[in-house]
Amino acid sequence: MDAPQNEFYIEHQTETLILFKIISRRSWDELQGWHRALPGSRVEHIKHGIYVLTVEPGGANSVAP
């Protein structure tokens, strides 16, 4: 039996997690800048000084390079 000739791709998107270690006001401002630039993203506090920015599937597509 031959392999199928037509390949297909099932798109499966998941959220993107970006980890931030806050060591200064500058790093906090950088996190907030990413949050503003990525519509629908959310910032979550993990533990002292550690935050994660969660970007929903396709959320980074709206950001211009």
Jmol script that loads the backbone (N, CA, C; Angstrom):
load data "model"
ATOM      1  N   MET A   1       0.853  -1.167   0.000  1.00  0.00           N
ATOM      2  CA  MET A   1       0.000   0.000   0.000  1.00  0.00           C
ATOM      3  C   MET A   1       0.905   1.237   0.000  1.00  0.00           C
ATOM      4  N   ASP A   2       0.616   2.185  -0.863  1.00  0.00           N
ATOM      5  CA  ASP A   2       1.402   3.414  -0.954  1.00  0.00           C
ATOM      6  C   ASP A   2       0.953   4.438   0.082  1.00  0.00           C
ATOM      7  N   ALA A   3       1.885   5.308   0.430  1.00  0.00           N
ATOM      8  CA  ALA A   3       1.561   6.411   1.347  1.00  0.00           C
ATOM      9  C   ALA A   3       0.654   7.407   0.631  1.00  0.00           C
ATOM     10  N   PRO A   4      -0.191   8.127   1.391  1.00  0.00           N
ATOM     11  CA  PRO A   4      -1.065   9.133   0.771  1.00  0.00           C
ATOM     12  C   PRO A   4      -0.242  10.172   0.011  1.00  0.00           C
ATOM     13  N   GLN A   5      -0.735  10.580  -1.135  1.00  0.00           N
ATOM     14  CA  GLN A   5      -0.033  11.543  -1.976  1.00  0.00           C
ATOM     15  C   GLN A   5      -0.264  12.978  -1.538  1.00  0.00           C
ATOM     16  N   ASN A   6      -1.386  13.258  -0.931  1.00  0.00           N
ATOM     17  CA  ASN A   6      -1.703  14.617  -0.486  1.00  0.00           C
ATOM     18  C   ASN A   6      -1.489  14.713   1.019  1.00  0.00           C
ATOM     19  N   GLU A   7      -0.564  15.588   1.406  1.00  0.00           N
ATOM     20  CA  GLU A   7      -0.338  15.807   2.826  1.00  0.00           C
ATOM     21  C   GLU A   7      -1.306  16.870   3.326  1.00  0.00           C
ATOM     22  N   PHE A   8      -1.613  16.820   4.576  1.00  0.00           N
ATOM     23  CA  PHE A   8      -2.457  17.848   5.174  1.00  0.00           C
ATOM     24  C   PHE A   8      -1.875  18.236   6.515  1.00  0.00           C
ATOM     25  N   TYR A   9      -2.220  19.413   6.941  1.00  0.00           N
ATOM     26  CA  TYR A   9      -1.706  19.963   8.182  1.00  0.00           C
ATOM     27  C   TYR A   9      -2.868  20.430   9.019  1.00  0.00           C
ATOM     28  N   ILE A  10      -2.968  19.913  10.211  1.00  0.00           N
ATOM     29  CA  ILE A  10      -4.009  20.352  11.137  1.00  0.00           C
ATOM     30  C   ILE A  10      -3.372  21.384  12.051  1.00  0.00           C
ATOM     31  N   GLU A  11      -3.860  22.607  11.952  1.00  0.00           N
ATOM     32  CA  GLU A  11      -3.283  23.680  12.748  1.00  0.00           C
ATOM     33  C   GLU A  11      -3.750  23.558  14.192  1.00  0.00           C
ATOM     34  N   HIS A  12      -2.781  23.523  15.076  1.00  0.00           N
ATOM     35  CA  HIS A  12      -3.085  23.446  16.504  1.00  0.00           C
ATOM     36  C   HIS A  12      -2.278  24.540  17.194  1.00  0.00           C
ATOM     37  N   GLN A  13      -2.962  25.563  17.613  1.00  0.00           N
ATOM     38  CA  GLN A  13      -2.271  26.667  18.252  1.00  0.00           C
ATOM     39  C   GLN A  13      -2.467  26.596  19.755  1.00  0.00           C
ATOM     40  N   THR A  14      -1.421  26.951  20.453  1.00  0.00           N
ATOM     41  CA  THR A  14      -1.500  27.029  21.898  1.00  0.00           C
ATOM     42  C   THR A  14      -1.029  28.411  22.327  1.00  0.00           C
ATOM     43  N   GLU A  15      -1.312  28.754  23.544  1.00  0.00           N
ATOM     44  CA  GLU A  15      -0.875  30.043  24.046  1.00  0.00           C
ATOM     45  C   GLU A  15       0.644  30.043  24.218  1.00  0.00           C
ATOM     46  N   THR A  16       1.212  31.237  24.166  1.00  0.00           N
ATOM     47  CA  THR A  16       2.636  31.426  24.355  1.00  0.00           C
ATOM     48  C   THR A  16       2.876  32.014  25.731  1.00  0.00           C
ATOM     49  N   LEU A  17       3.841  31.474  26.460  1.00  0.00           N
ATOM     50  CA  LEU A  17       4.179  31.965  27.788  1.00  0.00           C
ATOM     51  C   LEU A  17       5.574  32.571  27.742  1.00  0.00           C
ATOM     52  N   ILE A  18       5.699  33.800  28.235  1.00  0.00           N
ATOM     53  CA  ILE A  18       6.984  34.490  28.287  1.00  0.00           C
ATOM     54  C   ILE A  18       7.274  34.785  29.749  1.00  0.00           C
ATOM     55  N   LEU A  19       8.368  34.249  30.240  1.00  0.00           N
ATOM     56  CA  LEU A  19       8.744  34.376  31.640  1.00  0.00           C
ATOM     57  C   LEU A  19       9.615  35.614  31.845  1.00  0.00           C
ATOM     58  N   PHE A  20       9.300  36.400  32.850  1.00  0.00           N
ATOM     59  CA  PHE A  20      10.062  37.599  33.182  1.00  0.00           C
ATOM     60  C   PHE A  20      10.551  37.512  34.620  1.00  0.00           C
ATOM     61  N   LYS A  21      11.815  37.832  34.822  1.00  0.00           N
ATOM     62  CA  LYS A  21      12.354  37.991  36.167  1.00  0.00           C
ATOM     63  C   LYS A  21      12.526  39.490  36.378  1.00  0.00           C
ATOM     64  N   ILE A  22      11.807  40.024  37.326  1.00  0.00           N
ATOM     65  CA  ILE A  22      11.814  41.461  37.579  1.00  0.00           C
ATOM     66  C   ILE A  22      12.921  41.768  38.585  1.00  0.00           C
ATOM     67  N   ILE A  23      13.951  42.472  38.092  1.00  0.00           N
ATOM     68  CA  ILE A  23      15.073  42.815  38.957  1.00  0.00           C
ATOM     69  C   ILE A  23      15.240  44.324  39.116  1.00  0.00           C
ATOM     70  N   SER A  24      14.453  45.082  38.334  1.00  0.00           N
ATOM     71  CA  SER A  24      14.559  46.537  38.392  1.00  0.00           C
ATOM     72  C   SER A  24      13.284  47.157  37.829  1.00  0.00           C
ATOM     73  N   ARG A  25      13.183  48.456  37.983  1.00  0.00           N
ATOM     74  CA  ARG A  25      12.042  49.175  37.408  1.00  0.00           C
ATOM     75  C   ARG A  25      12.044  49.030  35.890  1.00  0.00           C
ATOM     76  N   ARG A  26      13.237  48.991  35.315  1.00  0.00           N
ATOM     77  CA  ARG A  26      13.355  48.854  33.856  1.00  0.00           C
ATOM     78  C   ARG A  26      12.770  47.519  33.383  1.00  0.00           C
ATOM     79  N   SER A  27      13.058  46.426  34.089  1.00  0.00           N
ATOM     80  CA  SER A  27      12.515  45.131  33.680  1.00  0.00           C
ATOM     81  C   SER A  27      10.995  45.094  33.863  1.00  0.00           C
ATOM     82  N   TRP A  28      10.478  45.769  34.900  1.00  0.00           N
ATOM     83  CA  TRP A  28       9.028  45.861  35.087  1.00  0.00           C
ATOM     84  C   TRP A  28       8.399  46.646  33.936  1.00  0.00           C
ATOM     85  N   ASP A  29       9.029  47.749  33.547  1.00  0.00           N
ATOM     86  CA  ASP A  29       8.524  48.558  32.433  1.00  0.00           C
ATOM     87  C   ASP A  29       8.559  47.778  31.122  1.00  0.00           C
ATOM     88  N   GLU A  30       9.582  46.946  30.942  1.00  0.00           N
ATOM     89  CA  GLU A  30       9.668  46.118  29.737  1.00  0.00           C
ATOM     90  C   GLU A  30       8.510  45.122  29.689  1.00  0.00           C
ATOM     91  N   LEU A  31       8.224  44.473  30.802  1.00  0.00           N
ATOM     92  CA  LEU A  31       7.084  43.558  30.878  1.00  0.00           C
ATOM     93  C   LEU A  31       5.796  44.280  30.532  1.00  0.00           C
ATOM     94  N   GLN A  32       5.588  45.459  31.100  1.00  0.00           N
ATOM     95  CA  GLN A  32       4.372  46.225  30.828  1.00  0.00           C
ATOM     96  C   GLN A  32       4.291  46.648  29.359  1.00  0.00           C
ATOM     97  N   GLY A  33       5.430  46.961  28.756  1.00  0.00           N
ATOM     98  CA  GLY A  33       5.459  47.316  27.338  1.00  0.00           C
ATOM     99  C   GLY A  33       5.030  46.151  26.453  1.00  0.00           C
ATOM    100  N   TRP A  34       5.519  44.960  26.754  1.00  0.00           N
ATOM    101  CA  TRP A  34       5.100  43.770  26.011  1.00  0.00           C
ATOM    102  C   TRP A  34       3.600  43.536  26.195  1.00  0.00           C
ATOM    103  N   HIS A  35       3.128  43.707  27.415  1.00  0.00           N
ATOM    104  CA  HIS A  35       1.708  43.499  27.720  1.00  0.00           C
ATOM    105  C   HIS A  35       0.832  44.457  26.905  1.00  0.00           C
ATOM    106  N   ARG A  36       1.242  45.726  26.829  1.00  0.00           N
ATOM    107  CA  ARG A  36       0.479  46.703  26.025  1.00  0.00           C
ATOM    108  C   ARG A  36       0.534  46.377  24.539  1.00  0.00           C
ATOM    109  N   ALA A  37       1.665  45.865  24.064  1.00  0.00           N
ATOM    110  CA  ALA A  37       1.854  45.600  22.639  1.00  0.00           C
ATOM    111  C   ALA A  37       1.130  44.336  22.156  1.00  0.00           C
ATOM    112  N   LEU A  38       0.755  43.463  23.073  1.00  0.00           N
ATOM    113  CA  LEU A  38       0.120  42.194  22.707  1.00  0.00           C
ATOM    114  C   LEU A  38      -1.321  42.164  23.205  1.00  0.00           C
ATOM    115  N   PRO A  39      -2.257  42.565  22.354  1.00  0.00           N
ATOM    116  CA  PRO A  39      -3.670  42.609  22.760  1.00  0.00           C
ATOM    117  C   PRO A  39      -4.157  41.253  23.273  1.00  0.00           C
ATOM    118  N   GLY A  40      -4.872  41.282  24.360  1.00  0.00           N
ATOM    119  CA  GLY A  40      -5.421  40.057  24.940  1.00  0.00           C
ATOM    120  C   GLY A  40      -4.447  39.302  25.827  1.00  0.00           C
ATOM    121  N   SER A  41      -3.228  39.817  25.963  1.00  0.00           N
ATOM    122  CA  SER A  41      -2.260  39.146  26.839  1.00  0.00           C
ATOM    123  C   SER A  41      -2.612  39.432  28.294  1.00  0.00           C
ATOM    124  N   ARG A  42      -2.066  38.603  29.170  1.00  0.00           N
ATOM    125  CA  ARG A  42      -2.292  38.835  30.596  1.00  0.00           C
ATOM    126  C   ARG A  42      -1.005  38.563  31.362  1.00  0.00           C
ATOM    127  N   VAL A  43      -0.834  39.303  32.436  1.00  0.00           N
ATOM    128  CA  VAL A  43       0.337  39.177  33.299  1.00  0.00           C
ATOM    129  C   VAL A  43      -0.084  38.434  34.554  1.00  0.00           C
ATOM    130  N   GLU A  44       0.688  37.413  34.911  1.00  0.00           N
ATOM    131  CA  GLU A  44       0.397  36.636  36.113  1.00  0.00           C
ATOM    132  C   GLU A  44       1.630  36.592  37.007  1.00  0.00           C
ATOM    133  N   HIS A  45       1.420  36.824  38.292  1.00  0.00           N
ATOM    134  CA  HIS A  45       2.497  36.751  39.282  1.00  0.00           C
ATOM    135  C   HIS A  45       2.693  35.292  39.666  1.00  0.00           C
ATOM    136  N   ILE A  46       3.925  34.801  39.530  1.00  0.00           N
ATOM    137  CA  ILE A  46       4.220  33.406  39.863  1.00  0.00           C
ATOM    138  C   ILE A  46       4.746  33.300  41.285  1.00  0.00           C
ATOM    139  N   LYS A  47       5.802  34.022  41.582  1.00  0.00           N
ATOM    140  CA  LYS A  47       6.354  34.121  42.926  1.00  0.00           C
ATOM    141  C   LYS A  47       7.187  35.388  42.979  1.00  0.00           C
ATOM    142  N   HIS A  48       7.773  35.689  44.101  1.00  0.00           N
ATOM    143  CA  HIS A  48       8.497  36.952  44.280  1.00  0.00           C
ATOM    144  C   HIS A  48       9.464  37.214  43.122  1.00  0.00           C
ATOM    145  N   GLY A  49       9.187  38.282  42.369  1.00  0.00           N
ATOM    146  CA  GLY A  49      10.058  38.690  41.278  1.00  0.00           C
ATOM    147  C   GLY A  49       9.887  37.945  39.971  1.00  0.00           C
ATOM    148  N   ILE A  50       8.998  36.970  39.921  1.00  0.00           N
ATOM    149  CA  ILE A  50       8.795  36.166  38.713  1.00  0.00           C
ATOM    150  C   ILE A  50       7.362  36.357  38.218  1.00  0.00           C
ATOM    151  N   TYR A  51       7.259  36.761  36.954  1.00  0.00           N
ATOM    152  CA  TYR A  51       5.964  36.970  36.310  1.00  0.00           C
ATOM    153  C   TYR A  51       5.959  36.237  34.977  1.00  0.00           C
ATOM    154  N   VAL A  52       4.771  35.883  34.520  1.00  0.00           N
ATOM    155  CA  VAL A  52       4.643  35.281  33.205  1.00  0.00           C
ATOM    156  C   VAL A  52       3.630  36.102  32.410  1.00  0.00           C
ATOM    157  N   LEU A  53       3.976  36.367  31.157  1.00  0.00           N
ATOM    158  CA  LEU A  53       3.079  37.041  30.226  1.00  0.00           C
ATOM    159  C   LEU A  53       2.484  35.961  29.343  1.00  0.00           C
ATOM    160  N   THR A  54       1.167  35.828  29.365  1.00  0.00           N
ATOM    161  CA  THR A  54       0.475  34.810  28.580  1.00  0.00           C
ATOM    162  C   THR A  54      -0.146  35.484  27.366  1.00  0.00           C
ATOM    163  N   VAL A  55       0.193  34.969  26.186  1.00  0.00           N
ATOM    164  CA  VAL A  55      -0.318  35.509  24.927  1.00  0.00           C
ATOM    165  C   VAL A  55      -1.189  34.433  24.298  1.00  0.00           C
ATOM    166  N   GLU A  56      -2.424  34.778  24.019  1.00  0.00           N
ATOM    167  CA  GLU A  56      -3.358  33.834  23.417  1.00  0.00           C
ATOM    168  C   GLU A  56      -2.924  33.489  21.996  1.00  0.00           C
ATOM    169  N   PRO A  57      -3.370  32.343  21.460  1.00  0.00           N
ATOM    170  CA  PRO A  57      -3.001  31.967  20.096  1.00  0.00           C
ATOM    171  C   PRO A  57      -3.320  33.076  19.110  1.00  0.00           C
ATOM    172  N   GLY A  58      -2.360  33.391  18.274  1.00  0.00           N
ATOM    173  CA  GLY A  58      -2.534  34.447  17.280  1.00  0.00           C
ATOM    174  C   GLY A  58      -2.347  35.842  17.825  1.00  0.00           C
ATOM    175  N   GLY A  59      -2.160  36.006  19.110  1.00  0.00           N
ATOM    176  CA  GLY A  59      -2.036  37.325  19.720  1.00  0.00           C
ATOM    177  C   GLY A  59      -0.816  38.091  19.276  1.00  0.00           C
ATOM    178  N   ALA A  60       0.248  37.383  18.955  1.00  0.00           N
ATOM    179  CA  ALA A  60       1.480  38.054  18.516  1.00  0.00           C
ATOM    180  C   ALA A  60       1.434  38.403  17.034  1.00  0.00           C
ATOM    181  N   ASN A  61       0.446  37.891  16.298  1.00  0.00           N
ATOM    182  CA  ASN A  61       0.358  38.177  14.870  1.00  0.00           C
ATOM    183  C   ASN A  61       0.056  39.632  14.576  1.00  0.00           C
ATOM    184  N   SER A  62      -0.533  40.334  15.522  1.00  0.00           N
ATOM    185  CA  SER A  62      -0.933  41.712  15.286  1.00  0.00           C
ATOM    186  C   SER A  62       0.216  42.699  15.531  1.00  0.00           C
ATOM    187  N   VAL A  63       1.346  42.217  16.031  1.00  0.00           N
ATOM    188  CA  VAL A  63       2.477  43.084  16.317  1.00  0.00           C
ATOM    189  C   VAL A  63       3.334  43.232  15.067  1.00  0.00           C
ATOM    190  N   ALA A  64       3.592  44.465  14.689  1.00  0.00           N
ATOM    191  CA  ALA A  64       4.431  44.725  13.527  1.00  0.00           C
ATOM    192  C   ALA A  64       5.889  44.450  13.873  1.00  0.00           C
ATOM    193  N   PRO A  65       6.659  43.875  12.920  1.00  0.00           N
ATOM    194  CA  PRO A  65       8.065  43.591  13.195  1.00  0.00           C
ATOM    195  C   PRO A  65       8.893  44.846  13.381  1.00  0.00           C
TER     196      PRO A  65
END
end "model"
wireframe off; spacefill off
backbone 0.3
color backbone group
